[in-house]
Structures are given as C-alpha cells and as structure tokens.
C-alpha cells in the first residue's frame, strides 16, 4: 500500500485555548494540512470522532471536562477508535503527569511551545502507523517471528501489538509482568521479547537478567520499551543485557529499525 502524504491526514484537535488552536492551525497549514477540526472539550470531540473517525487526534492535557489521558483512554477502550493515533501537546513536564498517557500509546508528546519540525516528525509517524512500510523489513521473515510482549498496562500492550502487527508480525503472545513472561518462556520458543521496565511482580530488568542467566533462551533479543527516565536505572537495565531500549512514546520507524538490527 502506498504511503499517503501528511497533507491528506484528517486531524481532530482538542484544545480549549483559542490562541493555542491558532498556533496549531498555522503550523499545520505550513505543511499544507487543511483537513482539521477543532474542539474545545473532550466530550464534544469524542461525539464527533465517533461520527467521523480521523487519522489523528491532537489534544491538550487539561481540558474543561476531562484530561487528555482520559480522552485517549476513551479512544483505546472503544473498539471502533482504539487504533486512532493520538498526540499530546502540553506544557506538563512531570513524570507522574505524563506517564499515564505514555502508557496509553501515543505517537508523540510535544511541549508548549513546540517546533514545527517536531510536529512534522509526529505526522510522519502517524502515517507510518496508518500505512506501514511493507519493504522496511524485507530481509526478515516477519510472518515467522514469534514475539512475546510484556507490559502491565493493557493499553500499552495493545498499542505495542498494533505496531508489531502493522510491521507484519503475526505470532504475538502477551504477558502482564516478568513472572508471567518466565512461565510462558518455559513452554514456548520466541525470536524476540519486547518488555516494559516498571511492572509489578517482576520488572523488565529482573526479567532480562533471568533470560540471560537462567533461561534456556539466553541469546533471545530483548527490546525494552519504557518511559523510565532515571539514568542509573537505565544503566542497570543495559548491564542486565537488553538488546535495545526504546522510549515511550516511540516512533514505529524506530522500533522497526531496532528490530532489524537485533535480528540481522
């Protein structure tokens, strides 16, 4: 399937500030993106999104009637809307404020103010989600890969699985934490493990150490997709033996390239 130009994207913007709405509109017009609908609150946006599903939803974090987190979770919990790409534009910087929306699966989190190039990059990531690059991993037999996805967040697991499915990976199993993943690994062979870091029961670092030291599949590539910001913790994860670390939110192209490098 051919890629669509970003100018063809149908976008819904949920932003209570008139000034911010004008800024977003002007930046989109710079990229010739004209099919854009603006709403000031989450409920009105959701009612219209259900009637006409857009290619992308761009939202502020704080809305008059809900948060951006509640908005994206409403999309993820709706069978018709769960795959709609979501972008956050917010001045929020705290880990506690942003982590729930990272876990829900977003194409980008942009600051206020944001750079046009960052918005353009996020739009290309949206296109990549909608129409994945069929030739990007032509040298890997994707339909034969067996992948284990480990994340305690249901929305995060589903988002990662959607990205992997769009890449052409069909054999995917899921686990809610490292302990459950160990049980699954004991009974099945996998070509790749994609895991979160912060999980109950057993986190991603402990899971990686178990795989490298105790599993019968010690050489299996482990990709960690995480919102963890602590350099010391990430360093410990690298010491545990992960094959790659990818931030949340992540671009499909970045995941694709990491998988190619790990499986080459």
C-alpha positions as CSV (number, residue, x, y, z in Angstrom):
1,X,0.0,0.0,0.0
2,X,1.3,3.4,-0.9
3,X,2.2,6.0,1.7
4,X,-0.2,8.9,2.0
5,X,1.2,12.4,2.2
6,X,0.8,14.2,5.5
7,X,-1.3,16.8,3.8
8,X,-4.0,14.2,3.3
9,X,-4.4,13.5,7.0
10,X,-7.7,14.1,8.6
11,X,-7.0,15.6,12.1
12,X,-9.0,16.4,15.2
13,X,-7.5,19.0,17.5
14,X,-8.9,19.2,21.1
15,X,-7.6,22.5,22.6
16,X,-9.5,24.9,24.9
17,X,-7.2,27.8,24.2
18,X,-8.1,29.9,21.2
19,X,-4.5,31.1,20.9
20,X,-3.1,27.6,21.1
21,X,-5.6,26.4,18.5
22,X,-4.5,29.2,16.1
23,X,-0.8,28.2,16.6
24,X,-1.5,24.6,15.9
25,X,-3.7,25.5,12.8
26,X,-0.9,27.8,11.5
27,X,1.8,25.1,11.9
28,X,-0.4,22.5,10.2
29,X,-1.1,25.0,7.3
30,X,2.7,25.4,6.9
31,X,2.7,21.7,6.0
32,X,-0.4,22.1,3.8
33,X,-2.6,20.1,6.3
34,X,-6.1,21.6,5.9
35,X,-8.5,18.8,6.9
36,X,-8.5,19.8,10.6
37,X,-11.5,20.0,13.0
38,X,-11.1,21.9,16.3
39,X,-13.0,21.3,19.5
40,X,-12.7,22.9,23.0
41,X,-13.7,20.0,25.2
42,X,-13.3,16.2,25.2
43,X,-17.0,15.2,25.1
44,X,-17.8,17.2,22.0
45,X,-14.6,15.9,20.4
46,X,-15.5,12.3,21.2
47,X,-19.1,12.6,19.9
48,X,-17.7,13.9,16.6
49,X,-14.9,11.4,16.4
50,X,-17.3,8.6,16.7
51,X,-19.3,10.0,13.8
52,X,-16.3,10.6,11.6
53,X,-13.1,8.7,12.6
54,X,-10.0,10.9,11.9
55,X,-6.4,9.8,11.1
56,X,-5.0,11.6,14.2
57,X,-6.2,13.2,17.4
58,X,-4.1,16.1,18.8
59,X,-5.0,17.1,22.3
60,X,-4.0,19.3,25.2
61,X,-3.6,17.5,28.6
62,X,-6.0,19.7,30.5
63,X,-9.5,20.1,29.0
64,X,-12.6,21.7,30.6
65,X,-14.4,18.3,31.1
66,X,-11.6,15.7,31.2
67,X,-7.9,15.3,30.9
68,X,-6.1,14.3,27.7
69,X,-5.3,11.0,29.5
70,X,-9.0,10.3,29.9
71,X,-9.6,11.2,26.3
72,X,-7.0,8.8,24.9
73,X,-8.2,6.0,27.2
74,X,-11.8,6.6,25.9
75,X,-10.4,6.0,22.4
76,X,-8.4,2.9,23.5
77,X,-11.5,1.4,25.2
78,X,-13.7,1.8,22.1
79,X,-13.4,-1.0,19.5
80,X,-14.0,1.5,16.7
81,X,-11.5,4.0,17.9
82,X,-8.8,2.1,19.7
83,X,-6.3,2.3,16.8
84,X,-6.6,6.0,16.2
85,X,-3.2,7.7,16.6
86,X,-3.0,10.2,19.4
87,X,-0.6,13.1,20.0
88,X,-0.3,15.3,23.1
89,X,0.7,18.9,23.1
90,X,1.3,20.1,26.7
91,X,3.4,22.2,29.0
92,X,3.3,19.4,31.6
93,X,6.8,18.1,32.4
94,X,6.3,15.9,35.4
95,X,6.7,12.1,35.1
96,X,3.5,11.5,37.1
97,X,1.5,13.7,34.8
98,X,2.8,12.3,31.5
99,X,3.4,8.6,32.3
100,X,-0.2,7.5,32.1
101,X,-0.6,9.0,28.6
102,X,2.7,7.4,27.6
103,X,1.4,4.0,28.7
104,X,-1.7,4.5,26.6
105,X,0.3,4.6,23.4
106,X,0.8,7.9,21.7
107,X,2.7,8.9,18.5
108,X,4.3,11.9,20.2
109,X,4.3,14.2,23.2
110,X,5.2,17.8,22.2
111,X,5.9,20.7,24.5
112,X,4.3,24.1,24.5
113,X,5.7,25.9,22.6
114,X,6.7,23.2,20.1
115,X,8.9,23.2,17.0
116,X,7.4,22.8,13.5
117,X,9.9,20.1,12.7
118,X,8.8,18.0,15.8
119,X,5.2,18.3,14.6
120,X,6.1,17.2,11.1
121,X,8.0,14.2,12.5
122,X,5.0,13.2,14.5
123,X,2.8,13.5,11.5
124,X,5.1,11.2,9.6
125,X,5.0,8.7,12.5
126,X,1.2,8.9,12.2
127,X,1.4,8.0,8.5
128,X,3.7,5.1,9.4
129,X,1.1,3.7,11.8
130,X,-1.7,4.1,9.3
131,X,0.3,2.7,6.3
132,X,3.4,0.8,7.4
133,X,6.4,0.4,5.1
134,X,6.0,-3.0,3.6
135,X,9.6,-3.1,2.4
136,X,11.2,-1.9,5.6
137,X,12.0,-5.4,7.0
138,X,12.0,-7.3,3.7
139,X,15.2,-9.1,4.8
140,X,13.4,-10.6,7.8
141,X,10.7,-13.3,7.6
142,X,8.2,-11.4,9.8
143,X,5.4,-13.8,9.5
144,X,7.6,-16.5,11.0
145,X,8.7,-14.4,14.0
146,X,7.3,-15.4,17.4
147,X,7.3,-12.3,19.7
148,X,6.5,-12.0,23.4
149,X,5.1,-8.6,24.6
150,X,5.4,-8.0,28.3
151,X,3.7,-4.9,29.9
152,X,1.4,-4.5,32.9
153,X,-0.6,-1.8,31.1
154,X,-3.4,-3.3,28.8
155,X,-3.4,-0.2,26.7
156,X,0.3,-0.2,26.3
157,X,0.3,-3.9,25.4
158,X,-2.3,-3.4,22.8
159,X,-0.5,-0.4,21.3
160,X,2.8,-2.3,21.0
161,X,1.0,-5.2,19.5
162,X,-0.7,-3.0,16.9
163,X,2.6,-1.5,15.9
164,X,4.2,-5.0,15.6
165,X,1.2,-6.3,13.6
166,X,1.5,-3.3,11.2
167,X,5.1,-4.4,10.6
168,X,3.8,-7.8,9.5
169,X,4.4,-9.8,12.7
170,X,1.6,-12.2,13.3
171,X,2.7,-14.5,16.1
172,X,2.4,-12.4,19.2
173,X,1.8,-13.6,22.8
174,X,1.3,-11.3,25.8
175,X,2.3,-11.2,29.4
176,X,1.4,-8.8,32.2
177,X,4.7,-8.9,34.1
178,X,8.1,-10.6,34.2
179,X,6.9,-13.5,36.3
180,X,4.1,-14.4,33.8
181,X,6.6,-14.0,31.0
182,X,9.0,-16.5,32.6
183,X,6.2,-19.1,32.7
184,X,5.4,-18.5,29.0
185,X,9.1,-18.6,28.0
186,X,9.4,-22.0,29.7
187,X,6.9,-23.5,27.4
188,X,7.5,-21.7,24.1
189,X,10.4,-20.6,21.9
190,X,10.5,-16.9,20.9
191,X,12.5,-14.9,18.4
192,X,12.1,-11.6,20.3
193,X,10.9,-10.3,23.7
194,X,9.5,-6.7,23.9
195,X,9.1,-5.6,27.5
196,X,8.3,-2.7,29.7
197,X,10.6,-1.7,32.6
198,X,8.3,-0.8,35.5
199,X,6.0,-3.8,36.3
200,X,4.7,-5.5,39.4
201,X,5.8,-9.0,40.4
202,X,8.9,-8.8,38.3
203,X,10.2,-5.8,36.4
204,X,11.9,-5.7,33.0
205,X,15.4,-5.6,34.4
206,X,14.8,-8.7,36.5
207,X,13.2,-10.4,33.5
208,X,16.1,-9.6,31.3
209,X,18.6,-10.9,33.9
210,X,16.6,-14.1,34.2
211,X,16.6,-14.6,30.5
212,X,20.4,-14.0,30.2
213,X,21.3,-16.1,33.2
214,X,18.7,-18.8,33.8
215,X,16.6,-19.2,30.7
216,X,17.1,-21.8,28.0
217,X,16.8,-19.0,25.5
218,X,19.7,-16.9,26.8
219,X,20.5,-15.3,23.4
220,X,17.0,-14.1,22.6
221,X,16.9,-10.4,21.7
222,X,15.2,-8.2,24.3
223,X,13.8,-4.8,23.4
224,X,12.8,-2.6,26.3
225,X,10.1,0.0,25.6
226,X,9.9,2.2,28.6
227,X,9.0,5.6,30.0
228,X,11.7,5.3,32.7
229,X,13.8,8.5,32.9
230,X,16.4,7.6,35.6
231,X,19.8,7.3,34.0
232,X,21.0,4.9,36.8
233,X,18.1,2.6,36.3
234,X,18.5,2.6,32.5
235,X,22.2,1.9,33.0
236,X,21.3,-1.1,35.2
237,X,19.0,-2.4,32.5
238,X,21.8,-2.2,29.9
239,X,24.0,-4.1,32.3
240,X,21.3,-6.7,32.6
241,X,21.7,-7.4,28.9
242,X,18.9,-5.8,26.9
243,X,19.5,-5.6,23.2
244,X,17.9,-2.2,22.8
245,X,16.0,0.5,24.7
246,X,13.2,2.5,23.1
247,X,11.4,5.4,24.8
248,X,7.7,5.8,25.2
249,X,6.2,7.3,23.1
250,X,8.1,5.7,20.3
251,X,8.0,6.0,16.5
252,X,7.2,2.9,14.5
253,X,10.2,3.5,12.3
254,X,12.5,3.5,15.4
255,X,11.1,0.2,16.6
256,X,11.3,-1.2,13.1
257,X,15.0,-0.3,12.8
258,X,15.8,-1.7,16.2
259,X,14.1,-5.0,15.3
260,X,16.0,-5.2,12.1
261,X,19.4,-4.6,13.8
262,X,18.6,-7.1,16.6
263,X,17.5,-9.8,14.2
264,X,20.1,-9.2,11.4
